[in-house]
């Protein structure tokens, strides 16, 4: 059965890939390689894009990374516009993605609630 992807879905996927590459290559921060773009949601009119990201460094640097991404969003948007053929390049909104951390916490809770029995060898 064929899946139906809208143009907005395809634009979001391409934005996710391109933003990740730009951050690694162009962002002037020593921890830029620790940023992972987990998802991008584009509005139907392509005017806004929510860029969800995680950061694998220490929690104290999270705010510094958020500030750096916020400061670089105009540059990233202009670089993206060079490779996209859209009437209007979406305005980027960076949102920290807590789902990875929440998944780890849930996994730890499940492990504590249901410990695996020791093998009888």
Order of alpha helices (4+ residues) and beta strands (2+ residues): alpha-beta-beta-alpha-beta-alpha
